[in-house]
Amino acid sequence: MYTPAHFAATPETVRGLLSRPGALNLVTMTSQGLLATLLPFVFDPDAGEHGALQGHLARNNIQWSEPAVGEALAIIQGADAYVSPSWYASKAEHGRVVPTWNYTTAHYGRLVIHDDPAWLERQVRRLTGVHEAAFEHPWSVDDAPGRYIAGQLRAIVGVELVITRIEAKAKLSQNRPEADVDGVVAGLSARGHTEAAADVECVR
């Protein structure tokens, strides 16, 4: 991934991207060619040198059973949004501005398969806990019948991307003058892209 120095993500930005609830695109090269799946994940910072991303796939999804050739690619994206040149103060000064796209993204690791009910149950409980935490009455795995949950666990396989390296980019208007950044924050906020606006604020 091409990453100019001014768009290199800081360790804090990377940790924030990995730690917040979301989904990733898991891409593997296999003997059957490229395979990809969008799946929700949780970040375990204590697994391996750089942490690991843990989730699960349907047992019928061949991506878990087709060995990955080399590293796997996890495409994790933060908020992204179109940036209009009309938001830049520079437009009125000299007009030498063009549209762009702001985003944050991070990559790469070694894929480990967990076909183990105990590991799977821990992962499902943790993933559920992360996403249910904001609800007034959070749903728990224990709210469903035990036999039903056991059947659901038999239908999935655990996947863990042990992070081997991170290529992370935070393209958030760092290359623009302060007055232009003010315009970007105001423009994004006005269009309801509050998360994208907050990301720009965090790196200024």
Secondary structure in CASP SS format (residue, H / E / C, confidence):
PFRMAT SS
TARGET T0000
AUTHOR 0000-0000-0000
METHOD secondary structure of the structure
MODEL  1
M C 1.00
Y C 1.00
T C 1.00
P C 1.00
A H 1.00
H H 1.00
F H 1.00
A E 1.00
A C 1.00
T C 1.00
P H 1.00
E H 1.00
T H 1.00
V H 1.00
R H 1.00
G H 1.00
L H 1.00
L H 1.00
S H 1.00
R C 1.00
P C 1.00
G E 1.00
A E 1.00
L E 1.00
N E 1.00
L E 1.00
V E 1.00
T E 1.00
M E 1.00
T E 1.00
S C 1.00
Q C 1.00
G E 1.00
L E 1.00
L E 1.00
A E 1.00
T E 1.00
L E 1.00
L E 1.00
P E 1.00
F E 1.00
V E 1.00
F E 1.00
D E 1.00
P C 1.00
D C 1.00
A C 1.00
G C 1.00
E C 1.00
H C 1.00
G C 1.00
A E 1.00
L E 1.00
Q E 1.00
G E 1.00
H E 1.00
L E 1.00
A E 1.00
R C 1.00
N C 1.00
N C 1.00
I C 1.00
Q C 1.00
W C 1.00
S C 1.00
E C 1.00
P C 1.00
A C 1.00
V C 1.00
G C 1.00
E C 1.00
A E 1.00
L E 1.00
A E 1.00
I E 1.00
I E 1.00
Q E 1.00
G C 1.00
A C 1.00
D C 1.00
A E 1.00
Y E 1.00
V E 1.00
S C 1.00
P H 1.00
S H 1.00
W H 1.00
Y C 1.00
A H 1.00
S H 1.00
K H 1.00
A H 1.00
E H 1.00
H C 1.00
G C 1.00
R C 1.00
V C 1.00
V C 1.00
P C 1.00
T E 1.00
W E 1.00
N E 1.00
Y E 1.00
T E 1.00
T E 1.00
A E 1.00
H C 1.00
Y C 1.00
G E 1.00
R E 1.00
L E 1.00
V E 1.00
I E 1.00
H E 1.00
D C 1.00
D C 1.00
P H 1.00
A H 1.00
W H 1.00
L H 1.00
E H 1.00
R H 1.00
Q H 1.00
V H 1.00
R H 1.00
R H 1.00
L H 1.00
T H 1.00
G H 1.00
V H 1.00
H H 1.00
E H 1.00
A C 1.00
A C 1.00
F C 1.00
E C 1.00
H C 1.00
P C 1.00
W C 1.00
S C 1.00
V H 1.00
D H 1.00
D H 1.00
A C 1.00
P C 1.00
G H 1.00
R H 1.00
Y H 1.00
I H 1.00
A H 1.00
G H 1.00
Q H 1.00
L H 1.00
R H 1.00
A C 1.00
I E 1.00
V E 1.00
G E 1.00
V E 1.00
E E 1.00
L E 1.00
V E 1.00
I E 1.00
T C 1.00
R C 1.00
I C 1.00
E C 1.00
A E 1.00
K E 1.00
A E 1.00
K E 1.00
L C 1.00
S C 1.00
Q C 1.00
N C 1.00
R C 1.00
P C 1.00
E H 1.00
A H 1.00
D H 1.00
V H 1.00
D H 1.00
G H 1.00
V H 1.00
V H 1.00
A H 1.00
G H 1.00
L H 1.00
S H 1.00
A H 1.00
R C 1.00
G C 1.00
H C 1.00
T H 1.00
E H 1.00
A H 1.00
A H 1.00
A H 1.00
D H 1.00
V H 1.00
E H 1.00
C H 1.00
V H 1.00
R C 1.00
END
